[in-house]
Each structure stands twice: as C-alpha cells, then as structure tokens.
Amino acid sequence: MDRYEVLKKYFGYEAFRKGQEFLIDALLKGRDVLGIMPTGAGKSICYQVPALLMPGVTVVVSPLISLMKDQVAALNQAGVHAAYINSSLSETQIKKALQLAAGGQYKIVYVAPERLLTFDFMQFARLAEISMVTVDEAHCISQWGQDFRPGYRKIADFVRSLPKRPVIGAFTATATEIVREDIAEALGLSDPQILVTGFDRKNLCFSVETPKKKDGWVLQYVRGHASESGVIYCATRKNVETVYRLLSENDIPVTKYHAGLANGERKQNQEDFIYDRKPVMVATNAFGMGIDKSNVRYVIHYNMPQSMENYYQEAGRAGRDGEPAACILLYSAQDLVIGRFLLEGKEQSPELTGEEAQALRRQDEERLRGMDMYCTTTDCLRQYILRYFGEEAKDRCENCSNCLAAFEELDVTEEAKQVIACVEELKGRYGINVVVGTLLGENRAKLREYGVSEYPSYGKLKGRSQPEVKEIIRRMTEEELLTVSGDKYGLLGTAPKARAVLDGDKTVCIRRRTDRTDESFGESRSAGKNRRPELLNSRGLELFELLRRLRAKIAREESVPPYLIFSDRTLTDLCVKLPFTGEEMLQVSGVGESKLAKYGERFLKTVRSFAKGEREKLYFGEEAPAAGLREKALEKPSGERKKGGKGAFYITPQQAKTFSYCEKYLIPELAAVLSEFRDPETMKKLSGAEIFRWLQQEGYVEQKRVSGRWQKLVSEKGRAAGLFLAARTGKNGTEYEDIYCGEQAQRMIAGRYVRTKD
C-alpha cells in the first residue's frame, strides 16, 4: 500500500493538502522533520500516514489528555488501532495497553511527556520496534514558546535511551523563528526537513470590537447564532462564571471550563461541548489545546489574550473543517491592566537562571504590548497576524473587521510633533500615561510629583481627549517613530525616523471608523449571521439538516462526538455529490473504507429517500466544487435568502423610478437613503462599505497610500460615471476629501440593486 492508498482507505481523502506530502516523503526516507502548519491544516495526517506505512510502532508525545483521547478516538473510527498512555488510566490499564502495543496490536501510541521515562514505558520502548517519535504541539519544548512545559525536555533523553534512534517529527501551529530554532536544538533534530506552510487561514474572519457592554454584546451574538457551536474565552475564572451565568439564565445551552472546577465536572463539561449537548463553551485558556471539534463556527475572546501566539492558537479552534468561521476579540483598555496583572502572577520554571527569567519576562511584556497593538490598529488584522509570524502579507484581506469597515483619514502631523517634543523633554523616563497626562495638562498628584508642568509641552494638546492622544502615540509606535522599552513600564523614547516628522518630510495620519453606529456593528458586519453551508441551495440545506440529524443519532448510539462520524464538510459534499451507491460515496471527501462499512448504508438510504432516485443539483454554480480544495463557498445570486435569515438588499424597478435623485450624495448617505425602501424584517440593510467595494472592484474608485496617508481616489472611468472628489469636514473640524455621487452615479448604483420581486 502506498501513501495515497492509506490516505483514501483510512481518512477518505483523494489528495494531500499543501505541505503534507512533502513532510510524509521526508519521514518515509528516514529524515527528521519540523512542520509549522496552522490549526486545521492537517498536521496529524503528516505523521499518521507514515506511521501506517512504517514497520513497528510510532510514539506520539502529546501534552493533554483531551488531545490524546480525541486523536485516538478519531483513528479508531477510521479503522486504525491506536492507544494512549496517561494519568486517566489505571496502572493495570497502562500495563495492558503497553503489552498489546509491544505485541504489535497498536501502530500508534500517544503518551504524555511526563510518562516517557517511567519504568513501564521504558520497558515497552526497549522491547518494541519504535520507528518514529512524533512531538505534537512542539512549541511546548521551547522556553521561548508561549506554553513551555519542562516535561517536554525529557523527550531528547528518551530518544537517546533507545537501542536504535528512530526518525523524529515535530509539529506545531505557532512558532516564531527563535522558537523554531529552539525546537530543533532541544529535540536534537538531525538535518531536519523544515516546512512552514504559512499561517494564513482564509476561512477565518477576524474582528476586533469595542462594545461599551461586553455582556450585552455576547448575549446578542450567541442568541443570533443559536444553531452554531462556539467558544468564549475569558482571562479569569470570575469572568467565566459571570458569562456562564448570563447565558444559562437566558436559556442558552452552555457549559464552562476552568482550573477551579473539580476534575469530574471539567471532564463532563468538556464532553457536553464535544458531543454537542451544550454547543457553547465559556472557558479560560486552560481549555482547548488539541480539541479536534471541527464544527466550531465562532471563537469570541471576552478579554484580550496575553500574546499573539495564544490568540492565534485559541482563535484557530474555529473553522477546523475549512468552512467560514468568526474570530472576534472584544477589547477594552482594562484588558491591558488584566494582562499585566496575570503576567505578574505567572510562575517561572525553577530550571531557569535569573538572567533567563528576566529575558522571558521582557519577552512576555513585548508579546502583551504586541497584542494590545493588534487590538488598536486600524490596518488589516490578517496582515498584522501574518507579519507577526514573519510572513509576507497583502495590505488588505477584505475579510476582517478593519478591511470591511469605512474609515476617514485624519492628518495628525502637528499633534505628532508635540508628542515627539514631549517625549524628548521627559528624556525617555516615563510611559504613555505620563506623556498623555503632560500633553493634556492634567493636574494629577503623580504628575505634580514629577513636575511635568514645568515642561514647554505641558498642556500643548489640551482640548484633545485621552483616547485620541493615545491613538496618535500608538500609531507613531506602529510607524517606528517612537520606541517602547521591553519591560513592564513601557517607557517611551524617540526613534531616528521621528526627525523626518519634525523636518516636515513625513506626515502622520490616523484612521477613524465612520460606519460604526451602534453596539451591533460587529454582529452585522464582521461576525456574520448563522453560517450554514454557503454553497448549498434551499434543497441542499434541507438534505444537509437531515444528514446532520442522522449523524447526531448515530453519535448518541455510539457515544462518540458527531464530528468523528463525519465532519460538516463531508455532509456538505454528500449534498453536492448526491451518491446513491457505496462506490459513489467513496468519492465523497472524508469517506474512507472503514466509515463506509460502518455508516455508508444509513447515509445512502437518507440520500436516496430524499432524492427519490432523481439526480438534482443542490448547490449554486455551474459545476460541483471539489470539496476540500475550494478556498471559499460559491456566491449565492443576489437576493437569495438563507433559511431563517434576512435576504440580500434589492429594490424593485418601480422603487428605482420613484427614488429622489439629487445633486450629490456621499456613498454612506446614498446607502442609507436606498435602505429606506427595504422591508427590515426580511431584507439586510445596504452599507456604504458594500457600495465602495463594488465601485473599487469595477475600477471606478481606488484607495491607496499617498505621502504616507490612505486616500480615496476616483478613476477616469469613475469621473465619467458621475463620481467626484470634494472637500468634507469631519466631526473634529478636520478637512479632507471624500467621494461624492452625482445624479448619474446615483442612477448607476441604484440600477445595480434593481430586481423584480420573487
């Protein structure tokens, strides 16, 4: 059997994903590998396929019991014999499992790092033929990683103790360059084949929201996504309990997870979530590493995490099936205070020297500050994440809250000059709060103690608000005009680039959102509505629901999580391919021989009964998409309405004729006036951002950086269509140019949304 046959027989896939075959071939040739692949990219396939082709046993070192149980359950469902060794088993069970593994009963054995050097496991390792050692969540071995576990340092000792050195594979989702180097050195990898497939997950929509009342926002969002599974992360146990009570008191099936709960309760709550008995989980970051639940449609962070590594790993638990999912961070200035408090209480490993402990503390501070900058940037969020991990990225992804929002550009160069002067006068001895207080002319006791009223910059920005000045300073930090010390004090200094601002050679601009009108912005824009399989038409959705109910019934009968039967993506592909025979069902993504034998006839019976023996098209588009290979779902025709949701905006020909065209409208104004024609119960509101994106796509307008500022421009084609630039005054009195629609352009835009009623 070759690697393709193993992939299809056990896992039900026709082709490997990006990077998988490259790493599999290296392992099969006996070469060590280090794979950095994002959550949901299929890391486990990279070692499970070669494990089934190699002689002997593969030992997989894994950090959490829940992760091992998920992986072993999935393998056994696929027809692969696997076992785990951890503290959830009795000593008798462990001895029995190791005895069976040594006798060739199991091809893959998962083990906690702390168990590697125990007497029983070492006895097994010397008797068995160990062909490969795989290190999952390999960043845990690095003291520079976000989840350093001293137990992982035992892996190298374990490998050295074996009679014959096996090939080593190390895998993780998040690792900066310094962490990658530390992994390779700590594991003693020999000339490893290193692959970084990229951190981008295009199916995830990233969003940062700043609601005044987080509890109300969360309740509204979860209610609006009642049919979906989601995780809500909180920084503290107290917040977990608060959010849990809020949701449960509003009759939402929710559970909770944190270290303060008894082991039995944590285990039960985790199972309730995984088995979809309670599809919403409220938890601290103690929950989730390695949880393979594929149908999580949203991850909400109630508080800001302490690092981008933590955030991306936790947010990455959404959309593991490749379908669209939302990653939403609710930010407030208090989150930075909470983050610093948690860092102060963080225990350092006793194995570290004083110098190493200080270096790690400085790194933790820098990570926290980088996370705060992510929450406050007005640039593309995906771009920020990818560049953090050292990957090149486009300026705009068109799938995050910042790219989907409308902004105005404000020139704050004069204010930036005052900031630079103040920082220089204070000689880099203070952080942002003192600098802001000085510029605003505040009379706080601390500022009087520091004598800041004696400096020329004192009160120079009086009249500005504290958030406005902080926003300017953050922007200057992003543009490397100011420096921030790497300790907990965050002392501000000036960078060499600041001279260009003082000399008038560089402008400083901030972007301010203009389309956020209420607390539900994140809900309507970046978070989306209930995300059902978007390529299926109404008939396809009917079949999908029938298959989903059948999957839930089988899961209850077998006491396994529904996603271990088939993923949502497999159910969608069943609706697209509409198989009537077992041979046809084997062509469905995620259906292998073992699962066909177990579940095939029951699913085929449902499909045949639904279709009544007739082939019909249950999806949008001309050709059936290749499941597992498409980057996004096919678009629905304009106006198609999801079952249970609002339809897309449109106007009738009669409404277009009666519309009051005038001399000029701003794009958001035109959207608001057109939206007055809609039925708010059945139709979505038209937004100015949607109109602008269409005009941009058609080449009528563009947005580009000019002299360091984002500016909206009208092309020659746009001018011919009746679009023009004119001066506009913002709420704070700043003048800038914006795009206006003349009567000709208004008619063109309105005409785009005209269609007859169903």
N, C-alpha and C positions, 0 to 999 in steps of 0.2 A: 504494500500500500504506500502511495506517495503522499506528500503533504496536501495536495488538492483533494485526494480521496478522503483523507482524515477530516479535512475542513468540512466537506459536504456530508460525510456519513454521520459525524458526531455533532456538528454545530449547525448544519443546514445552510451553509453559505457557498455560493458559487465562486466567489473571488475574494482575495485578501484586500484589506484596507491599506491605505498609504503606510508604508514602512514595515508592515507585518512580515511580509515575505523576506525582506532584506535581513531582518533580525533572525528569523527562523532558519534561513540558509546558513547564517554565520554560526548559530548554535549547533546545527547538524554537522557542520565541518569541524566542531570542537573548539570554536573561538569564543572567548568571553565577550559579553555584550553589555552595553549600558544604554537603555532605551528611555528617553524622555518624551512621553506621549500624553496628551491631555486626557482628562477623565472622559470616558465614553469612546476613546479611540481604539479600544480592543487590545490593551496590554496583555491581558490574560491569555489570549489566543497565541501570543508570541512565544510563550513557554509551554502552554498546554499541548499544542500541536507537536513540537519536537519531543515532548515528554512521551507522547504516544508512539513515536517512531524510534526512540532510543531504546536500547536494552536496559533492563534494570529499573530502578526507582528514581523519581525526581522528588527532591525535598524542597518545599516552598516555605520560606521563612516569612511569616505574616504577623503584623502587630496586634491584631484584635480578634477576639473570639467570634464576634459577629461577622467579620470579614471572612474568616475561615469557614464558618457554617454556611454562609451564602455561596461561596465558591464550590464547596464540596457538594452541597445540595444541587447546584446547577450542573455539575459534572455527572452526578449520579442520574439526574433526569435525562442527560444526553447519552447515557449508556456507558459512561467511563467510571471505573471503580476507583474511588478516592477516599481518603480518611483524613481526620485532623487529630492533633495531639495538643491538648491544652488543659487548663485547670477546671474546665466544665466537666471533664471525665473523671471517674474514679481511678485509682491506681490499677485496679483489676481490669477496667476497660482499656486503659492505656497499654498495659502489658499484652492484652489480647490483640489490640489493633497493631502493635509493633510486630507481634508474632506473625500475624497474617501478612503484613507488609513485607517482612523478611522472606516469607514463603512465596512471594510473587502475587498475592491477592490484589494488592493495590499498586497502580502505576504512579500515583501522585499522592504524597503525604504532606499535609500542611502542618506546620509546627510553630509555636511561639518561640521567639529568640531565647527567652529565659530557660527553655526546656532543652536546648541543644546539647549542653554539656552535662546533663544529668546522667546518672549511671545507666538507666534503662535505655535512653536514647543512644548513648554511645555504644552500648552493646549491640543494638539494632544496626547502627551505622557500620560497625566493623563486620557484621555478618552479611548485610545486604550489599548488592551491587548498586552504588549510587552513581548514576550517570550525570546528573545535573543538580546544582543547587541554585534555586531562584530566590532572589531577595525582592519581595514586593514592598512598596512604599519605602524605597531605598533611601530617600532623603532622611529617614529616621536615624541613619548611621552617622550623619554629619552633625558636629556640634554647631555648625553654622546654619543648619536647617531649622525650620520652624517647629519641628516635632522631635527633637533629639531624644533618643532613648538609649541609655548606656548599654542595655541588654543587646543591642544590635552589634556592639563592638565584639561580642563573643563569636560572631559568625566566622571571622577570619581564623580564630583559634580552632573552631570546629572543622573547617576545611583543611587546615594544616594537620589535624589529628587523623584524617582518613588515610587508609592504606594507599589509595590512589586518588590523585587530585581530579575532581570532576570539573566539567565546564561550569562557569558561573554566569548567570544572567541577572542583571539588576535593573529594576524598573520603577519609575515614579512619574507623577504628573507634573509636579512643580519643582524645579531646581534651577537656581541661578548658576552662573559659570563657576563661582567659587565652591558651591555645593557639589556640582558635578565632579570637580577635581577631587574634592574630599571623599566622595563616594568611591571613586576609582582607587584612591590611595588606601583608604581604610579597609576595603574588601580585598586588596591585593590583586586587582584585575590585571591579567596578563595581556598586554597589547589589545585592549578591548575594541570591538567594533562599536562606535558611539553613533547614536542616531537621535537627533532632535527633530521630531516631525513637525513642530510648530505648535503653538499654544492656542491658536485660534479655533473656536467652536462656533461656526456660523449660525447654528440653530438657536443660540442663546441671545436674548435681547437684554442688554444691561441698562440699568436705570438707577439714578440717584434721586431720591425725593426728599423734600424738607417740610413735611407737614407740621402744622402747629400742634396737632394732637395725634400722636402716633397710634394710640389705641383705636381711635375712630377710623383712621385710615386702614389699619389692619382688618378690623371688623368688616368694613365696607368691601375690601378686596376679597376676603375669604368668602363672604356671602355671595359675591358676584362670580365666584369660581367653585360653586358648591359641588360640581361633579368631578373636580380635579384633586389630585394629591399634591400636597406641598409641605415644605419645611420652613419653620420660622425660627431663626437663630437669635438668641438673646445673650448678652455678655455676662449676665449674672443669674443665679438661681432665683433671686427675688423677682426679676423681670419675667423669667419663665413662668413662675407661679401666677403673676399678675395677668399675663397674656392668656395663659391656660384658662384661668377663671373667667376672663372676659368672653372667650369663645364658647366655653362649655355652658355658661349661663345664657348664652344666646342660641342654645340647641344645636351647636355645630359639633359633629363627631370628631373630637380632638383628643390627643394624648400628650404626654410630656416626658422629658428625659433630662436628668442632671445627676451629678455625683452625690447629691444629698438623699436620693431615693434608695430604698433597700434593693439589693441585687435582684430579688424576685420580682419586685414591681418594675424595675428597669427592663428586665427581660420580657415581662408580659406586655409592657407598653410598646417596646420595640416590635414585638410580634404583631400587636394590634395594628401598627402602622404598616409593616411589611405585607401583612395579609389583607390590607385594605379594609379592615374592620373599622378603623379610625384613620381616615386618609390624611389628616392634618397632624403634624408633629411640631410641638414647641419645645426647643431644646437649647442647651448650652453647646459649646463646641466639643463637649465630651461625646456627643452623638455623631455618628455618620461615617467615620473613616472606613471606606471599603464597602459601604452599603450598596448593593448592586440593584436596588429597586429602580427599574428602568422607566417607570411612568410618572416620575415626579415632574409636574408641569410648572412649578414655581418654587423659588427659594427666596424668602424675604429675610433680610438682616435687620432686626429691630434696633440693633446697635452696630456701630462701626467695628469691624474686627481689628486686631492689633497688627496685622500685616497683610500685604497683597497676596503672599503665599497662602495664608489661611483663608482669605476671602475667596481666591480663585478655586481653591480645593473644595470649599464648602458650597460655593455657588455652582460649581461643576457637578453637584449631585442632581441638578435639574437636567432634564432632557437627555439622559443617557441612551435613550432609544433613537436619538437623532432627530426627533420631532421638535417643533418650536417650543421654547420654554422661556420663562421670565426670571431674571435675576435682579432683585430690587433691594436697594440699600436705603434705609430710612435714616437720614443724617440730622444730627443736631450738634451744636457746639459743645454740649455736655458730654458727647461721646469721646472727645479727646481727653477730657478730665477722667472719665471712667477708664479709658485705655491706659493712662499714666498710672492710675491707682492700681490696676491689675498688674502692670509691669513691676511696680514697687514690691508687690507681694509674691512675685514669681520666684520660685526656688531654683537656685543654680545647682548643677551637678557637683558633688563634692570632689569629683575627679579633676575639676578644672583648677588651674593655678589662679592666683589673684589677678594677674595680668590678662589671662584668657577670659575670666569672668567679667572684667571691666570692658574688654573688647566686645563681648557678647551683649552687654548692657547697652553700649553705644549703638551696636547694630540694631537692637530691638527698638531703640529710640528713633533711629533713622527709618526703620520699617513703619513705625507708627506714624511718623510725620509724612511718609510717602502715601500711606493710606488716607490721611487727612487731605492731602493734596488731590487724591483721586476724587474724594467726595466734593471738593470745591471747584475743581476745574470746569471750565465751560467748553473745553475741547472734546474731541471724540473719546468716549470712555474705553472703547475697544482698543483704540490706538494707544492709550495710556497703559493699559494692561500689557499689551504685546511688547511695547518698548521697555517696560519694566523688566521683562524677562529676556531682553536683549534681542528682540525680533523686530525686523522692519515692518512697518505698517502704513497703510494709506492714511491720509489726513482725515477721511470720513468713511464710516462704515455703513451709514444710513440704517442702522439697526441698534441704536442706543438712544437714551432719552435726550442727550445733547444734540445728536445729529437730527433727530426728529423734531426738535423744538425750533421756535423762531427767536432770533436774538437781534438786539440792536448793538452797534459798536460804539463805544464811548472812548474818546481820547482823554487820557488822564496823565499826559506827559508832565504838565505843570505840577500836579499833585505828586507825581513820582520824584520830581526834583526836590520837593520839600522833604519827602521820605528819605532820600539819599543824604540830604544835608543833616537831617535829624540823627540818622544812624551814625554819621561821621562825628557829629558833636558828642554823641553819647559814647563814642570810642569803642563800640562793639561790646559793651559791658552788660547790655540788657536784652531781654526778649521782646516779642511782639507786643505784649500788653503794655509795657512801659513806653515803647516807641509810640504806640497808638495814643496812649494817655497824654504823652507830651505834645503830640501834634494837635490833639483836640483841646488842649489847655485845661485838662481835668485837674481837680483840686483834691485828689485822694491823699490820705495820710502817707502812703508809701511813696507817692510822687513827691510830696513835700520833703520827706526824709531824704530822697535822692537829690533834691534841689534842682529839679528839671526846669522850674520856672525861670531860672537864670539863663537858659539857653535861648539863642535867637529863634530857634524853630518852635518854641513853645507857643501853642495856640495858632499856628500857621494854617491849620486845616479846620479851625473852629467853624461849626456850621455843618460839617460833614458828620455822618453817623459812624459809630464804631464799626459796624459790619462793612460799610463802604470802604473805610481806610484799611481794614484787614484784607478785604478783597483785593485792593490795589497791591498790598505788600505780598500777598500770595502770588499774584500774577508776576510780580517782579522776581520772586523766588523761582517760579517756573522758567522765566526767561533768563535766569542766571545773572541777574543784575544785583541780587543780594545773596549773601551766604547765610547758612544756618549752622550753628555748631552741632556736633553729633551727640551731645549729652542731653540730659533731661531738661536743661534750661533753655535750649534753643536760642542761643544768643545770635542777634542779627549783626551782620557785617556787610560792607560793600564789596562787590566783585569788580574786577578790571573793566567789565563791559559797562558798568554804570557811568563811566566817563563819557561814553557816546551820548547818553541822555542829557548830561549837563552841557555838553558841547552843541546840542541841537541836532546831532546826526542820527538820533534814534527816537522814535515815538513809542509810547507805552499806551496800550489800549486794553480795556476790559470789555467783556461781552455780557450783556444783561438780557435775561429772558423776557420776552414781551407777550408770550401767548399763555402764560400760566395765570389763570383767572380764579381758580378755586382749589380746594383740597383734593379734588378728584382728578387732577391733571395726570398723575402717574397711572391712574386706572384707565383713563380714556386713551392715553397716548402710548406710553411705553409698555404698559403691562398687558394690555390687550384684553379681550373678552375670553370666554371659555374656548380653549383651543382644541377643537376636535380635529380629526384628520382632515387637513385642508384640501387635499386633492380629491376627496370623495364628494359626489353629488348627493342629493337628498336620499335617493335609493341606496347609495353606497353607505350612507350613515345609518340607515335602518339595519342593513346587514351587519355593520360593524357593532351596533348595540347588541344584536342577537348573539354574535360571536363572543362579545365581552361577557354577557350573562352566562354563556356556556362555559367560558374559561373560569369564571368565578365559582360556578357549581363544581367543576372538576377539582379546583383548588381546595374547596371545602372538603370534598370527598377524600382527597389525598393528603390534607393538612400540609400543603406547601403554598408559598406565595404565588399569586396569579401570574406574575411576570415570569416565573420559572416554567410555566406551561408554555405560553407564547407571549412575546412582547407585543405592545401596541403596534409596532411597525409590522410585525408578522401578520397581525389581524388585518391591518390596512392592505397589505399585499394580497391576502386571501380575497379581499373585496375587489381588488384590481384584477387579479388573475382568474378568479372565479373557477377554481378547479372542481371537476366532477369525479376524477379518479385519483387513486393513490399516486400514480406516475405523474399526473399533473400537479399534485400537491407537493411533490418533491422539488418542483421548480419554484416554490414559494420561499422567499428569504426567511431563514431561521427554522426551516423544517428539515430535520435530518432523519435518517432511517429509524433511529430509536423512538423519536417523538411521533413519527408517522405510525409506527406499530402501536404505540400507546394510545394516541389520541386521534389519529387520522380519520377513522370511520365516523366518529361522533361529529367532528367538524365538517367533514364532507357531507354528511347527512343534512346538517343545518344549511349548508350552501345549496345543495340540490333542492331541498324543500323550498328555500326562499326563491330560487331562480325558476322553479317549476320546469327544469330541463331546458330552459331557453337561455342562450348566451345574450347578455346585455351589458352595456357599458355603464359602469357605476362610478366613473371618475370624470373629471374635467380634462380637456385637452384632446388632441387628435390621437396621440399614441400613449400606450400604457407606460408610465415611468418605471425605470429599473429600481426596484426597492433596494435601499441601502447605498445607492450610488448618487441619488439626486441631492443637490445642495439645499433645495427648498421646495416646498409644495407648489404645484401649478396654481396660477392665479385664477380665481373664480371670475366669471363675467361680471361686469359692473351691475350692481343692484341685486345680485344673488344673495339671498338671506339665509344665514345659518339657522338651523332649527333651534328655537329658543332664544335667538339673539336678534339684534337690530340689523336691518338691511343697509346696504351702502346708499349714500346720498344720491338723489337724482331729482330733476324737475321735469314736468310734462311740457310738451310743445306749447300748450295754452299758457302755462305759467311763464314760459320764456317770453311770450309775446306781451304779457302784462307787466313784466318786470320794469321798474323805473330806472332806466339808464340815465346817467348824469355825466357831468363834465369829467370828473375824476373820482376814483376810489383808491385807497390803499388796499393791498391784497387782503389783509385780515378783515378790513371793513367790507369788502366785496363778499368774502366768505360768510360773514355774519348776516348780511342782508339776504343773500341767497338761501341761507339756512332757515330763514323765516317761513319759507314755503313748505318745509318738511312737516311730516307728522312725527312729533317727538317720541311717540310710543313705539313706532315701527322702524324709524329711519335714523341713521347716525348723522351727527352734525358735520357740516363741511368745515375744514380748518384752512387757515391761510397757509400753513406749512405744506398741506397737501397740494394746494394750487401752485405754490412756489416750486415744489419738487417737480410737478408736471411741466411747468414752464422751463425749468432748468433742463429736464430730460429732453424736451423738444428743441432746445437751443435758443429760446427766446431771452433767457437771462442766465447769469452765472454769478458765482460767489468766489472771490479769490483774495489772496493777501496782497495788499498794495502798501509798500513802505511800512511793513510790519503790522498792518491793520486788515481785518476782514472787511471787504466792501462788496455790496451788491451792485452788479453792472447789468446794463441792458445791451443786448447784441443788436447788430443792424437789422436782423430778422425781427427782433422784438420791437424795435422802434417802428418798423414798417407795419407791425400788428397793433400799434397803438399804445405801447408801453413806454414810459419815460421816467427819468430820474428828476426829483425835485427836493428842495430843502424841507426838512421836518425838524421840529423842536421836541426833544424828549421831555419827560416829566421833571427832570432836574435842570432844565433850561439849556442843555447841550444841543447844538445844532448838528445835524448830519443829513446825508442824502438817503432817500428811500425810494422804492419803486412804486409808481402810480399807474393805474389802469385807466386809459381814456375810454370813450364810449365804444370804439371799435374793439379794443381788447376785452372790455366787459362782455360784449356780444360773443366774442370768440370763446371766452372761458365758460360763460353760461351755456353755450351750444355744446360744449364737451359733456355736460351733465344731463342733456336732454334725452329722455326716452319715454316711450309710451308706458302706461300702467299695465301690469300683468292682467 
